Amino acid sequence: MGKGVKAAVVGGVFAVMVGGAGYGVHNIVSAVNGDGGDGGDGGSDAAVTKKSGPPDKGEVEKVSAAFFAAWEKGQATQAATHTDNAGGAAPLLAAYGEDAHIADVEITPGTVSGTTVPFRVKATVSYDGKSEPLAYSSELTVVRGQTTGRALVDWEPSVVHPELGDGDTLVTGEAAQPPIEAVDRDGTVLTEDDHPSLGPVLDTLREKYGDKAGGTPGIELTIRHAEGAAGEAGAADSTLVTLAKGEPGKLRTTLSAGVQAAAEKAVKEFAESSVVAVQPSTGEVLAVANHREDGFDAAFQGRVAPGSTMKIITAAMLIDNGVASMNGPAPCPPTATWQSQTFNNLTGMEPNEGATLANSFLRSCNTAFIKLIDEHPLTDASLTQEAQERFGLGRDDWATGVVSFDGSVPSVSGPDRAANAIGQGQVQMNPLNMASVTATAITGTFRQPHLVSPELDGRQLAQAKGLSADTASQLKQMMRLTATQGTAARAMAGLGGDIGAKTGSAEVDGNAISDSWFTGFRGDIAAAAMTQQGGHGGDAAGPIVAAVLRAGG
């Protein structure tokens, strides 16, 4: 097996779990399809009146107790009959004892709340003469099945363990990869305990570089995660219990423990936030942090509109094509119409028909940029070419050392051509991409961001021709003005040294509050942050970036 623990998996676990992932095909009141438990012990229910409506407390307690009792005894098939998806539940419950080697299971239910039952699991994991305790909390919900009217456990993999998702399973055995001791650029050990956001990153680094770091594998209980879409590699295996420690190999990263700590602290202040910091002179990633309910690494893998931070690339396109210069005209009218679609500025922005590009940039005037993109020689493909050829974006060739998305700026016509120019439309970015954009803008050189030296595995970093010295100089100066006189001034206040920034607010369909974006630099550190539904760029993402830049100085 290419990933995870070297142990057999019960046949059909992956196929059944993927095929049975539709456990949401009902609601609390009724089901759309037949009840998963119908083939089990439900025959006696046929002679009684079928119930409807949410299960009452007595039913919730009864079915959950029956489910727990069968689970404790290792009776996977019997336990599965008490769920609404026996076909999906049985293989994972069987793997719990057979593949994961978990025994002596004791389940203690908590207080029922409506149709939800919290519970605590205590058990023992044993393998090859070694044993370790396992303890965790989870919860289940009881629903009413439509076919029989029985109260049934709403089957989700997270019932078995809260970290299990669709298609995941539990396995105990010798780890496929030795553990690693990841260290920062100065040799400081990096752990998930100290830096929670690094948990998934460290798992991925172990999976990819464990055999190159010189360690030896141990024996572990792990979650083997399902493959990604279209056969892509899924998340790296997650270790739950170590029965026998392997010998870790040392893996040096480009991270800075100090900057990472500041990034972790900063994102905790704002929900659904992510930030990345890079060193412009090298492309080395100094920090990556996320604070999200879903645990997703949006900092490296997010794909959302970046709002007006995109104007850095659009301004570069205008300058490179001779359409505008920082001191040349870029009028800022109240509205601008592009192919029947009208674009507005942020509420409260005063129009300025005599504005320069620098002034429209520092105030983040949408209409100025919309009006300029129709100028000769610009075409539908100009912004895409600028992003790909100058900034190294959107070619799917970054090799950061972990899973990452390198942005997308598609060539489009119609209203989306104008929307793309101001970071809406079909443009997709993440904080890693925008930190790189800032690094390229202020140095003129594209240096592909990376977390691990390419010398370790011989991978090739992406290349791009970068910017002329004149274009880079103008972009850097406009970002300086934005940080000291424009929309970024409040967030960047108090930062000394050579500083610059760009704000962004990205509107998302269905959300009343825009996403907050901010990217900036201070000396030889560039950072970018995103806070979903965080408001204006300076409101949430701005303070995050400022805190990271302060630590990096």
C-alpha positions as CSV (number, residue, x, y, z in Angstrom):
1,M,0.0,0.0,0.0
2,G,1.2,3.4,-0.8
3,K,0.1,5.1,2.4
4,G,-1.0,4.2,5.9
5,V,-0.3,1.2,8.0
6,K,0.8,-2.1,6.5
7,A,-2.1,-4.2,7.5
8,A,-4.9,-5.9,5.7
9,V,-8.3,-4.2,5.4
10,V,-11.5,-6.0,5.5
11,G,-12.6,-6.5,1.9
12,G,-15.1,-4.0,0.7
13,V,-14.5,-1.4,3.5
14,F,-13.5,1.4,1.1
15,A,-16.1,0.5,-1.6
16,V,-18.9,0.1,0.8
17,M,-18.1,3.3,2.7
18,V,-17.9,5.3,-0.5
19,G,-21.0,3.7,-1.9
20,G,-22.8,4.1,1.4
21,A,-21.9,7.7,2.0
22,G,-25.5,8.8,1.4
23,Y,-26.4,8.5,5.1
24,G,-27.9,12.0,4.8
25,V,-30.9,10.7,2.8
26,H,-33.4,11.4,5.5
27,N,-34.1,14.0,8.1
28,I,-35.1,13.9,11.7
29,V,-38.7,13.3,10.8
30,S,-38.7,10.8,8.0
31,A,-36.5,8.9,5.4
32,V,-36.5,9.1,1.6
33,N,-35.1,5.6,1.1
34,G,-35.6,2.3,2.9
35,D,-34.1,1.9,6.4
36,G,-30.7,0.4,6.5
37,G,-31.6,-1.8,9.4
38,D,-34.6,-3.5,7.8
39,G,-32.8,-6.7,7.1
40,G,-31.9,-7.2,10.7
41,D,-34.1,-7.6,13.8
42,G,-36.9,-5.3,12.6
43,G,-39.3,-8.1,11.5
44,S,-41.5,-7.8,14.6
45,D,-42.2,-4.2,13.9
46,A,-44.3,-5.0,10.9
47,A,-47.2,-6.1,13.1
48,V,-47.4,-2.7,14.9
49,T,-48.6,0.7,13.7
50,K,-45.8,2.5,12.0
51,K,-44.8,5.5,14.0
52,S,-44.0,9.0,12.6
53,G,-42.4,12.2,13.9
54,P,-39.1,12.5,15.7
55,P,-38.2,9.6,18.1
56,D,-39.1,10.3,21.7
57,K,-36.6,10.0,24.6
58,G,-37.5,6.4,25.4
59,E,-36.9,5.3,21.8
60,V,-33.6,7.3,21.6
61,E,-32.4,5.6,24.8
62,K,-33.5,2.2,23.7
63,V,-32.0,2.1,20.3
64,S,-28.7,3.7,21.3
65,A,-28.4,1.2,24.2
66,A,-28.9,-1.7,21.8
67,F,-26.4,-0.2,19.4
68,F,-23.8,0.3,22.1
69,A,-24.3,-3.2,23.5
70,A,-23.7,-4.8,20.2
71,W,-20.7,-2.6,19.5
72,E,-19.1,-3.4,22.9
73,K,-19.5,-7.1,22.2
74,G,-17.9,-6.8,18.7
75,Q,-21.1,-7.8,17.0
76,A,-20.7,-5.6,14.0
77,T,-23.5,-6.9,11.9
78,Q,-26.0,-6.8,14.8
79,A,-24.9,-3.2,15.7
80,A,-25.4,-2.2,12.1
81,T,-29.0,-3.3,12.1
82,H,-29.7,-0.5,14.6
83,T,-28.6,2.1,12.1
84,D,-30.3,3.5,9.0
85,N,-27.4,2.3,6.8
86,A,-26.5,-1.3,7.8
87,G,-24.5,-1.7,4.6
88,G,-22.3,1.2,5.4
89,A,-22.0,0.7,9.1
90,A,-21.2,-3.1,9.3
91,P,-17.8,-3.0,7.5
92,L,-16.4,-0.1,9.6
93,L,-17.7,-1.6,12.8
94,A,-16.1,-4.9,11.8
95,A,-12.8,-3.2,11.0
96,Y,-12.9,-1.6,14.4
97,G,-12.2,-5.0,16.0
98,E,-10.5,-6.9,13.1
99,D,-8.2,-4.3,11.4
100,A,-7.8,-1.8,14.2
101,H,-7.5,-4.6,16.9
102,I,-9.6,-2.6,19.4
103,A,-11.1,-4.7,22.2
104,D,-12.4,-4.4,25.8
105,V,-14.8,-1.7,24.6
106,E,-16.7,0.2,27.2
107,I,-19.2,2.8,26.1
108,T,-20.7,5.3,28.6
109,P,-23.7,7.3,27.3
110,G,-24.2,10.9,28.4
111,T,-27.4,12.8,28.9
112,V,-29.8,12.6,26.0
113,S,-30.4,16.0,24.3
114,G,-33.4,15.8,22.0
115,T,-32.4,13.0,19.6
116,T,-28.7,13.3,20.2
117,V,-26.7,11.0,22.5
118,P,-23.2,12.0,23.5
119,F,-21.0,9.1,24.7
120,R,-17.5,8.2,25.9
121,V,-15.5,5.2,24.7
122,K,-12.8,3.4,26.6
123,A,-11.0,0.5,25.0
124,T,-7.6,-1.2,24.5
125,V,-5.6,-1.4,21.3
126,S,-3.4,-4.5,21.0
127,Y,-1.0,-5.6,18.4
128,D,2.0,-8.0,18.3
129,G,2.1,-8.3,22.1
130,K,1.8,-4.5,22.7
131,S,-1.2,-2.8,24.1
132,E,-2.3,0.8,24.8
133,P,-5.5,2.4,26.1
134,L,-7.8,4.3,23.8
135,A,-10.3,6.9,25.0
136,Y,-12.4,9.4,23.2
137,S,-15.8,11.1,23.0
138,S,-18.3,11.1,20.2
139,E,-22.1,11.4,19.7
140,L,-24.9,9.9,17.6
141,T,-28.3,11.1,16.5
142,V,-31.4,8.9,16.3
143,V,-33.8,9.3,13.4
144,R,-37.1,7.9,12.3
145,G,-36.9,5.5,9.4
146,Q,-39.7,5.8,6.8
147,T,-40.1,2.2,5.8
148,T,-40.7,0.7,9.2
149,G,-41.1,3.8,11.4
150,R,-38.3,2.4,13.6
151,A,-36.0,4.6,15.6
152,L,-32.5,4.1,14.1
153,V,-29.0,5.5,14.7
154,D,-28.3,8.0,12.0
155,W,-25.2,6.4,10.5
156,E,-22.1,8.4,10.0
157,P,-18.5,7.2,10.3
158,S,-17.9,9.9,13.0
159,V,-20.2,7.8,15.3
160,V,-17.3,5.3,15.5
161,H,-14.7,8.0,16.0
162,P,-15.1,11.8,15.6
163,E,-12.2,12.1,13.2
164,L,-13.5,9.5,10.7
165,G,-15.0,10.8,7.5
166,D,-16.6,9.1,4.5
167,G,-14.5,6.3,3.1
168,D,-12.1,6.4,6.1
169,T,-11.2,3.3,8.1
170,L,-9.2,2.4,11.2
171,V,-6.1,0.2,11.0
172,T,-3.4,-0.9,13.5
173,G,0.0,-2.2,12.4
174,E,3.5,-1.2,11.4
175,A,3.4,2.3,10.0
176,A,4.2,2.6,6.3
177,Q,6.4,5.6,7.1
178,P,8.8,6.2,10.0
179,P,7.9,9.2,12.2
180,I,9.7,12.5,11.6
181,E,11.0,15.2,13.8
182,A,10.2,18.3,11.9
183,V,12.4,21.3,12.7
184,D,12.3,24.9,11.6
185,R,14.9,26.8,9.7
186,D,17.0,27.2,12.9
187,G,16.6,23.7,14.2
188,T,13.7,24.3,16.6
189,V,11.5,21.2,16.9
190,L,7.9,21.8,15.5
191,T,5.1,19.8,17.1
192,E,1.3,19.8,16.7
193,D,1.0,20.6,20.5
194,D,2.9,23.8,20.1
195,H,1.5,24.7,16.6
196,P,-2.0,23.1,16.1
197,S,-2.3,24.3,12.5
198,L,0.7,22.3,11.6
199,G,-1.0,18.9,12.4
200,P,-2.2,18.1,8.9
201,V,1.1,19.6,7.4
202,L,3.2,17.4,9.7
203,D,1.2,14.3,8.7
204,T,1.7,15.1,5.1
205,L,5.4,15.7,5.5
206,R,5.8,12.4,7.3
207,E,3.9,10.5,4.5
208,K,6.0,12.1,1.8
209,Y,9.4,12.4,3.4
210,G,9.4,9.8,6.3
211,D,11.4,7.3,4.3
212,K,14.0,10.0,3.3
213,A,14.5,11.4,6.8
214,G,16.3,8.3,8.1
215,G,13.9,7.0,10.8
216,T,12.4,3.6,11.5
217,P,8.6,2.9,11.6
218,G,6.7,2.1,14.8
219,I,3.3,0.4,15.5
220,E,0.3,2.6,15.4
221,L,-3.5,2.8,15.3
222,T,-4.2,5.2,12.5
223,I,-7.1,6.6,10.5
224,R,-6.5,5.7,6.8
225,H,-8.3,8.5,5.0
226,A,-10.2,7.9,1.7
227,E,-8.7,8.9,-1.6
228,G,-9.5,12.3,-3.0
229,A,-11.6,13.1,-6.0
230,A,-10.7,11.5,-9.3
231,G,-8.2,9.1,-7.6
232,E,-6.1,11.9,-6.2
233,A,-4.3,11.2,-2.9
234,G,-6.4,11.9,0.1
235,A,-5.3,13.3,3.4
236,A,-2.3,11.7,5.0
237,D,-3.0,9.0,7.6
238,S,-3.7,10.3,11.1
239,T,-2.1,8.6,14.1
240,L,-4.4,8.1,17.0
241,V,-2.4,5.8,19.3
242,T,1.3,4.8,19.2
243,L,1.8,1.3,20.6
244,A,5.6,1.2,19.8
245,K,7.5,4.3,19.0
246,G,9.5,4.3,15.8
247,E,12.8,6.1,15.6
248,P,12.1,9.6,14.1
249,G,14.2,11.0,11.3
250,K,14.9,14.7,11.3
251,L,13.3,16.8,8.6
252,R,14.3,20.4,8.2
253,T,11.6,22.7,6.9
254,T,11.7,26.4,5.9
255,L,9.3,27.4,8.6
256,S,10.2,29.9,11.4
257,A,8.9,28.8,14.8
258,G,8.6,32.4,15.9
259,V,6.6,33.5,12.9
260,Q,4.5,30.3,13.0
261,A,3.6,31.0,16.6
262,A,2.5,34.5,15.7
263,A,0.5,33.2,12.8
264,E,-1.3,30.6,15.0
265,K,-2.1,33.3,17.6
266,A,-3.3,35.8,15.0
267,V,-5.8,33.5,13.2
268,K,-7.3,32.5,16.5
269,E,-8.7,36.0,16.8
270,F,-11.0,35.5,13.8
271,A,-13.1,32.5,12.8
272,E,-12.6,30.9,9.4
273,S,-9.2,32.5,8.9
274,S,-6.0,31.4,7.2
275,V,-2.6,33.1,6.7
276,V,0.7,32.3,5.0
277,A,4.1,34.1,5.3
278,V,7.0,33.7,2.8
279,Q,10.5,35.1,2.5
280,P,10.5,37.1,-0.8
281,S,14.3,36.7,-1.3
282,T,14.1,32.9,-1.3
283,G,10.4,31.8,-1.7
284,E,10.7,29.8,1.6
285,V,7.5,29.5,3.5
286,L,7.9,30.9,7.0
287,A,4.4,30.2,8.4
288,V,1.1,28.6,7.6
289,A,-1.9,28.7,9.9
290,N,-5.6,28.0,9.8
291,H,-8.5,28.6,12.2
292,R,-11.4,26.8,10.7
293,E,-14.4,24.8,11.8
294,D,-13.8,22.2,9.1
295,G,-10.1,21.8,9.7
296,F,-9.4,22.4,6.0
297,D,-6.0,23.8,5.0
298,A,-7.5,26.8,3.2
299,A,-4.1,28.6,3.5
300,F,-2.5,26.2,0.9
301,Q,-5.5,24.6,-0.7
302,G,-8.3,27.2,-0.7
303,R,-9.9,28.2,-4.0
304,V,-11.8,31.4,-3.5
305,A,-12.0,34.9,-5.0
306,P,-9.3,37.2,-3.6
307,G,-11.1,40.5,-4.0
308,S,-9.1,43.6,-4.6
309,T,-5.7,42.0,-3.6
310,M,-6.0,40.9,-7.3
311,K,-5.4,44.5,-8.3
312,I,-1.7,43.9,-7.7
313,I,-1.7,41.6,-10.8
314,T,-4.1,43.8,-12.7
315,A,-1.9,46.9,-12.1
316,A,1.1,44.9,-13.3
317,M,-0.8,44.0,-16.4
318,L,-1.7,47.7,-17.1
319,I,1.9,48.8,-16.5
320,D,3.5,46.0,-18.6
321,N,1.2,46.7,-21.5
322,G,1.8,50.4,-21.5
323,V,-1.9,51.2,-20.6
324,A,-1.1,53.0,-17.3
325,S,1.7,54.0,-14.9
326,M,1.5,54.8,-11.2
327,N,1.5,58.5,-11.8
328,G,-0.6,58.4,-15.0
329,P,-4.4,58.9,-15.2
330,A,-6.8,56.3,-13.8
331,P,-10.1,58.2,-13.1
332,C,-12.3,56.8,-10.4
333,P,-16.0,57.5,-11.4
334,P,-18.9,56.4,-9.2
335,T,-19.8,53.5,-11.5
336,A,-18.4,51.7,-14.5
337,T,-20.2,49.6,-17.0
338,W,-18.6,46.7,-18.8
339,Q,-20.7,44.8,-21.4
340,S,-24.0,45.7,-19.8
341,Q,-22.9,44.9,-16.2
342,T,-22.4,47.9,-13.8
343,F,-19.7,47.8,-11.2
344,N,-19.6,50.0,-8.1
345,N,-17.1,51.1,-5.5
346,L,-17.2,50.4,-1.8
347,T,-19.9,52.4,-0.1
348,G,-18.7,55.9,0.9
349,M,-15.8,56.1,-1.7
350,E,-15.7,59.6,-3.2
351,P,-15.3,59.7,-7.0
352,N,-12.1,61.2,-8.3
353,E,-12.0,61.9,-12.1
354,G,-8.4,63.2,-11.7
355,A,-7.0,60.2,-9.9
356,T,-3.8,58.6,-10.8
357,L,-3.3,54.8,-10.9
358,A,-1.5,55.1,-7.5
359,N,-4.4,56.9,-6.0
360,S,-7.0,54.5,-7.3
361,F,-4.9,51.6,-6.1
362,L,-4.4,52.9,-2.6
363,R,-8.1,53.7,-2.3
364,S,-9.0,50.4,-4.0
365,C,-11.2,52.0,-6.6
366,N,-13.0,49.3,-8.6
367,T,-14.3,51.5,-11.4
368,A,-10.8,52.8,-12.3
369,F,-9.5,49.3,-13.0
370,I,-12.7,48.4,-14.9
371,K,-12.4,51.3,-17.2
372,L,-8.7,50.6,-18.0
373,I,-9.0,47.0,-19.0
374,D,-10.7,47.9,-22.3
375,E,-7.7,49.8,-23.5
376,H,-5.6,48.7,-26.4
377,P,-3.7,46.3,-26.6
378,L,-5.4,44.3,-23.8
379,T,-7.4,41.2,-24.6
380,D,-9.5,38.6,-22.8
381,A,-6.2,36.7,-22.3
382,S,-4.0,39.5,-21.0
383,L,-4.7,39.0,-17.3
384,T,-4.3,35.3,-17.6
385,Q,-0.9,35.8,-19.3
386,E,0.2,38.2,-16.7
387,A,-0.7,35.9,-13.9
388,Q,0.9,32.8,-15.5
389,E,4.0,34.3,-17.2
390,R,5.0,36.9,-14.6
391,F,3.6,35.6,-11.3
392,G,3.8,31.9,-11.9
393,L,0.1,31.3,-11.1
394,G,-2.5,29.0,-12.6
395,R,-0.3,26.5,-14.4
396,D,-0.7,23.6,-11.9
397,D,3.1,23.2,-11.5
398,W,4.0,24.3,-8.0
399,A,5.9,21.8,-6.0
400,T,5.7,23.2,-2.4
401,G,6.5,19.9,-0.7
402,V,2.9,19.4,0.5
403,V,-0.5,19.5,-1.3
404,S,-1.2,23.0,-2.5
405,F,-3.2,24.9,-5.1
406,D,-1.3,27.4,-7.3
407,G,-4.2,29.7,-8.2
408,S,-6.4,30.1,-11.3
409,V,-6.9,33.2,-13.5
410,P,-8.8,31.9,-16.5
411,S,-9.1,33.7,-19.8
412,V,-12.8,34.9,-20.0
413,S,-14.9,37.2,-22.0
414,G,-18.0,39.2,-21.1
415,P,-18.7,40.7,-17.6
416,D,-16.3,38.1,-15.9
417,R,-13.3,39.7,-17.7
418,A,-14.0,42.9,-15.8
419,A,-14.9,41.0,-12.6
420,N,-11.6,39.0,-12.8
421,A,-9.6,42.3,-12.8
422,I,-10.9,43.2,-9.4
423,G,-10.6,39.7,-7.9
424,Q,-14.1,38.5,-8.4
425,G,-15.6,36.6,-11.4
426,Q,-13.7,33.3,-11.9
427,V,-10.4,34.1,-10.2
428,Q,-9.5,31.6,-7.5
429,M,-6.7,32.1,-5.0
430,N,-5.6,31.3,-1.4
431,P,-3.3,33.1,1.0
432,L,-0.2,31.1,-0.3
433,N,-0.8,32.4,-3.8
434,M,-1.3,36.0,-2.6
435,A,1.7,36.0,-0.4
436,S,3.7,34.9,-3.4
437,V,2.1,37.6,-5.5
438,T,3.3,40.2,-3.1
439,A,6.8,38.6,-2.9
440,T,7.0,38.8,-6.8
441,A,5.6,42.3,-6.9
442,I,8.2,43.8,-4.5
443,T,11.3,41.8,-5.8
444,G,10.4,41.5,-9.5
445,T,11.4,37.8,-9.3
446,F,9.0,34.9,-9.0
447,R,10.4,32.4,-6.5
448,Q,8.0,29.5,-6.1
449,P,7.0,29.1,-2.4
450,H,8.2,25.9,-0.8
451,L,8.1,24.3,2.6
452,V,10.8,21.7,2.2
453,S,14.1,22.2,0.2
454,P,13.8,20.7,-3.3
455,E,17.3,19.2,-2.7
456,L,15.7,16.6,-0.4
457,D,13.8,14.9,-3.2
458,G,15.0,16.5,-6.4
459,R,11.7,18.0,-7.4
460,Q,11.7,20.9,-9.8
461,L,10.3,24.2,-8.6
462,A,8.1,26.2,-11.0
463,Q,9.6,29.0,-13.0
464,A,8.3,32.3,-14.4
465,K,9.9,35.3,-16.0
466,G,8.9,37.7,-13.3
467,L,8.6,41.5,-13.7
468,S,10.7,44.3,-15.1
469,A,12.6,46.4,-12.5
470,D,10.4,49.3,-13.4
471,T,7.1,47.5,-13.0
472,A,8.2,46.0,-9.6
473,S,9.3,49.4,-8.5
474,Q,5.9,51.0,-9.3
475,L,4.0,48.1,-7.6
476,K,6.1,48.3,-4.5
477,Q,5.7,52.1,-4.2
478,M,1.9,51.8,-4.7
479,M,1.8,49.2,-1.9
480,R,3.8,51.4,0.3
481,L,1.3,54.3,-0.2
482,T,-1.6,51.9,0.5
483,A,0.0,50.9,3.8
484,T,0.7,54.5,4.9
485,Q,-2.1,56.5,3.3
486,G,-4.7,54.2,1.9
487,T,-7.1,51.4,2.9
488,A,-4.4,49.4,4.7
489,A,-3.1,52.2,6.9
490,R,-5.1,51.4,9.9
491,A,-4.1,47.8,10.0
492,M,-0.4,48.5,9.3
493,A,-0.2,51.4,11.8
494,G,2.7,51.0,14.2
495,L,4.8,48.8,11.9
496,G,8.3,50.2,11.3
497,G,10.7,49.6,8.4
498,D,9.9,49.3,4.7
499,I,6.2,48.3,4.6
500,G,3.5,47.9,2.0
501,A,0.1,46.3,1.6
502,K,-3.1,45.8,-0.4
503,T,-6.6,45.2,1.0
504,G,-9.4,43.2,-0.5
505,S,-13.1,42.4,0.0
506,A,-14.5,39.5,-2.0
507,E,-18.2,39.2,-2.4
508,V,-19.5,35.6,-2.3
509,D,-23.0,34.6,-3.5
510,G,-25.4,33.9,-0.7
511,N,-23.2,35.7,2.0
512,A,-24.3,39.0,3.3
513,I,-20.8,39.8,4.5
514,S,-17.8,39.8,2.2
515,D,-14.6,37.8,2.7
516,S,-11.8,39.8,4.1
517,W,-8.4,39.7,2.3
518,F,-5.1,41.4,3.0
519,T,-1.6,41.0,1.8
520,G,1.5,43.0,2.8
521,F,5.2,43.1,3.3
522,R,7.7,44.3,5.8
523,G,11.4,44.0,4.9
524,D,12.1,40.5,3.7
525,I,8.7,38.9,4.7
526,A,5.5,38.9,2.8
527,A,2.2,37.6,4.1
528,A,-1.4,37.2,3.0
529,A,-4.5,36.3,5.0
530,M,-8.2,35.5,4.3
531,T,-11.1,35.6,6.7
532,Q,-14.3,34.2,5.2
533,Q,-17.2,36.6,5.9
534,G,-14.8,38.8,7.8
535,G,-15.8,42.1,6.1
536,H,-13.5,44.7,4.7
537,G,-9.8,43.7,4.1
538,G,-8.6,45.8,7.0
539,D,-11.2,44.5,9.5
540,A,-10.0,40.9,10.0
541,A,-7.3,39.8,7.5
542,G,-5.4,43.0,8.0
543,P,-4.7,42.6,11.7
544,I,-3.7,39.0,11.1
545,V,-1.1,40.0,8.5
546,A,0.2,42.9,10.6
547,A,0.8,40.5,13.5
548,V,2.7,38.1,11.4
549,L,4.8,40.9,9.8
550,R,5.5,42.3,13.3
551,A,6.9,38.9,14.4
552,G,8.9,38.5,11.2
553,G,10.7,41.8,11.6
